[in-house]
């Protein structure tokens, strides 16, 4: 016998129609169960968002993520992501519904919520449905780079458009009009609020009755106090003395007028009625 012709053949197992059908069934079950898991995660995120909004974690924990890490054993990073995604989906109903219906996986939704806004949500929803999670991640990274560039350009534009115009009107009053960046405007609003509170406390502690100023008048008085405080702290030492003297004269004149209003008349002995102490404070809610 020719040994070269003796070849050992391994048995070849041909897949049957029945086994292919079985694999298809297993694949369908995996996909269906994954969709159910995503729907369950959507419900979980709803609960986390409500729990976080109601400060349910504030029982000795520093954050909702810290509570999740303790209560359900999540890694800190994963817990923070769950809270972030839960908060984001509160303003992204289309993405939230797609996750709840199992149309988008949690991995895709987690990536999309890093850049999605109510205005871009619909476009990003289409992106999520047309590719793999890895594909979505790449698109999101590119989107974020574009967003950062656009944000930088918008910030530069806002900064260059800042302005403050101060001029004297025909009757001698000073008119102020301006534009400030959002964060700078927030500082100004906070300073005015603090100044109004200080003026209210000063008026409340004084025995001199005063008429309740309008909201616009309160804002004007607060701005004066902010300016006085700035000069007292030496922003412009060269003009501090004269400016302080001028503002002090304004303050004394203001209180002198209020005191004259409260002085009994020599003819009638009548004193102007005292305003309720809480009247000024009651108007501050709308400032």
C-alpha positions in Angstrom: 0.0 0.0 0.0 1.2 3.5 -0.9 1.5 5.3 2.4 1.4 8.7 0.5 -2.1 7.9 -0.5 -3.2 7.2 3.1 -4.6 10.5 4.3 -6.4 10.7 7.6 -9.6 12.6 7.2 -11.3 14.4 10.1 -15.0 14.1 10.1 -16.7 17.2 8.7 -19.9 18.2 10.5 -22.3 20.0 8.1 -24.6 22.5 9.8 -28.2 21.4 9.5 -31.2 23.6 8.8 -32.4 22.9 12.3 -29.2 24.2 14.0 -29.2 27.4 11.9 -32.7 28.1 12.9 -31.7 27.5 16.5 -28.9 30.0 16.2 -31.2 32.6 14.7 -33.6 32.0 17.6 -30.8 32.5 20.1 -29.7 35.7 18.3 -33.3 37.1 18.4 -33.6 36.3 22.1 -30.3 38.1 22.8 -31.5 41.2 20.9 -34.9 41.1 22.6 -33.4 40.7 26.1 -31.0 43.6 25.4 -33.9 45.8 24.4 -35.7 44.9 27.6 -32.5 45.7 29.6 -32.3 49.1 27.8 -36.0 49.7 28.7 -35.3 48.8 32.3 -32.3 51.2 32.3 -34.6 54.0 31.0 -36.9 53.4 33.9 -34.0 53.3 36.3 -32.8 56.7 34.9 -36.2 58.1 35.4 -36.1 57.0 39.1 -32.6 58.3 39.6 -33.6 61.7 38.1 -36.5 62.0 40.5 -34.5 60.8 43.5 -31.8 63.3 42.7 -34.2 66.2 42.2 -35.9 65.5 45.5 -32.5 65.2 47.3 -33.2 61.7 48.4 -29.5 61.1 48.7 -29.0 64.0 51.1 -28.8 61.8 54.2 -25.0 62.1 54.8 -23.8 61.5 51.3 -22.1 64.2 49.2 -24.0 63.5 46.0 -26.5 61.2 44.3 -23.6 59.4 42.7 -22.0 58.6 46.1 -25.3 57.3 47.3 -25.7 55.1 44.2 -22.2 53.8 44.6 -23.1 52.8 48.2 -26.6 51.5 47.7 -26.3 49.5 44.4 -22.5 48.9 44.3 -21.8 51.0 41.2 -18.3 52.2 40.5 -18.0 55.9 41.2 -17.4 56.8 37.6 -20.4 54.7 36.4 -22.6 56.2 39.1 -21.7 59.7 38.1 -22.5 58.8 34.4 -25.9 57.4 35.4 -26.7 60.7 37.2 -25.5 62.8 34.3 -27.4 60.9 31.7 -30.5 60.8 33.9 -30.4 64.6 34.3 -29.8 65.1 30.5 -32.7 62.9 29.5 -35.0 65.2 31.5 -34.7 67.7 28.7 -34.3 65.2 25.8 -37.6 63.4 25.5 -37.0 61.8 22.1 -33.8 60.2 23.3 -35.4 59.1 26.5 -38.3 57.5 24.5 -35.9 55.7 22.1 -34.1 54.2 25.1 -37.3 53.2 26.8 -38.6 51.5 23.6 -35.2 49.7 23.2 -34.6 51.5 19.9 -31.3 52.9 21.1 -28.9 51.2 23.5 -27.7 52.8 26.7 -24.2 53.1 25.3 -25.4 55.2 22.4 -27.7 57.3 24.5 -24.9 57.9 27.0 -22.6 59.2 24.2 -25.3 61.3 22.6 -26.3 63.1 25.8 -22.8 64.6 26.0 -23.6 66.9 23.1 -27.4 66.7 22.6 -29.6 69.8 23.2 -33.4 70.1 22.6 -32.5 71.8 19.3 -30.1 69.1 18.0 -31.8 66.1 19.6 -33.7 65.0 16.5 -30.6 65.0 14.3 -28.6 63.1 16.9 -31.4 60.6 17.2 -31.0 59.8 13.5 -27.2 59.4 14.1 -27.8 57.0 16.9 -30.0 54.8 14.8 -27.7 54.6 11.8 -24.5 53.2 13.3 -22.8 51.2 16.0 -22.0 52.5 19.4 -18.4 53.0 18.3 -19.5 55.0 15.3 -21.7 57.1 17.5 -18.8 57.8 19.9 -16.6 59.0 17.0 -19.3 61.3 15.8 -19.9 62.7 19.3 -16.1 63.3 19.7 -16.1 65.3 16.4 -19.3 67.1 17.4 -17.7 68.2 20.7 -14.6 69.5 18.9 -16.9 71.6 16.7 -18.9 72.8 19.7 -15.8 73.9 21.5 -14.6 75.9 18.5 -18.1 77.4 18.1 -18.2 78.2 21.8 -14.8 79.9 21.7 -15.9 82.0 18.7 -19.2 82.9 20.5 -17.3 83.8 23.7 -14.9 86.0 21.8 -17.8 87.7 20.0 -19.6 88.4 23.2 -16.5 89.8 24.8 -15.8 92.1 21.9 -19.5 93.4 22.0 -19.3 94.4 25.6 -20.1 98.1 26.2 -21.2 100.6 28.8 -22.5 104.0 27.8 -22.8 106.8 30.4 -24.1 110.1 29.3 -26.0 113.1 30.7 -29.6 113.7 29.7 -31.2 117.1 29.0 -32.4 117.5 32.6 -29.0 116.7 34.0 -29.8 113.1 35.0 -27.1 110.5 34.1 -28.3 107.7 31.8 -26.6 104.3 31.8 -27.0 101.7 29.1 -24.8 98.7 28.4 -24.1 95.1 27.4 -22.3 92.7 29.6 -21.2 89.0 29.2 -23.6 86.6 31.0 -21.1 85.8 33.7 -20.2 89.4 34.3 -23.9 90.4 34.3 -24.5 87.7 36.9 -21.9 89.3 39.1 -23.5 92.7 38.7 -27.0 91.4 39.5 -25.6 89.7 42.6 -23.9 92.9 43.7 -27.0 94.9 43.2 -29.1 92.4 45.2 -26.6 92.6 48.1 -26.7 96.4 47.9 -30.5 96.5 48.0 -30.5 94.2 51.0 -28.0 96.5 52.8 -30.1 99.5 52.0 -33.2 97.8 53.2 -31.5 96.8 56.5 -30.3 100.4 56.9 -33.8 101.9 56.3 -35.4 99.3 58.5 -33.0 100.1 61.4 -33.5 103.8 61.0 -36.2 105.7 62.9 -36.7 108.0 59.9 -39.8 106.9 58.0 -39.4 106.8 54.2 -41.6 106.2 51.3 -41.2 102.9 49.6 -39.1 103.4 46.4 -40.1 101.8 43.2 -38.1 98.8 41.8 -36.3 101.1 39.4 -35.4 103.5 42.2 -34.2 100.7 44.4 -31.9 99.5 41.5 -30.5 103.1 41.1 -29.9 103.4 44.9 -28.2 100.0 44.9 -25.9 101.0 42.0 -24.8 104.1 43.9 -24.0 102.0 47.0 -22.0 99.6 44.8 -20.0 102.5 43.4 -19.4 104.0 46.8 -18.2 100.7 48.2 -15.8 100.2 45.3 -14.3 103.7 45.8 -14.0 103.0 49.6 -12.0 99.9 48.8 -9.5 102.0 46.8 -10.2 101.1 43.1 -9.4 104.7 42.2 -7.3 106.2 45.1 -6.7 109.4 43.1 -10.4 110.2 43.1 -11.5 108.4 46.2 -11.6 111.4 48.5 -13.6 113.7 46.2 -15.9 110.9 45.1 -16.6 109.7 48.6 -17.3 113.3 49.7 -19.7 113.8 46.8 -21.5 110.5 47.5 -21.7 111.3 51.2 -23.3 114.6 50.5 -25.8 112.8 48.3 -26.6 110.4 51.1 -26.9 113.2 53.7 -29.2 115.2 51.4 -31.3 112.1 50.8 -31.9 111.4 54.4 -32.4 115.1 55.2 -35.3 115.2 52.8 -36.8 112.1 54.4 -36.4 113.6 57.8 -38.1 116.8 56.8 -41.0 114.7 55.6 -41.3 113.1 59.0 -40.9 116.4 61.0 -44.2 117.6 62.6 -45.7 120.6 60.9 -45.6 123.8 63.0 -49.2 124.5 62.1 -50.9 121.2 62.5 -48.4 119.2 64.5 -49.1 116.3 62.2 -46.5 113.8 61.4 -46.3 111.9 58.1 -47.7 108.4 58.6 -45.0 105.7 59.0 -44.8 103.2 56.2 -45.0 99.6 57.2 -41.5 98.2 57.8 -42.1 95.2 55.6 -43.4 97.3 52.6 -40.0 97.7 51.0 -39.1 94.0 51.5 -42.3 92.9 50.0 -41.4 94.6 46.7 -38.0 93.0 46.5 -39.3 89.6 45.2 -39.7 91.0 41.7 -36.3 92.9 41.5 
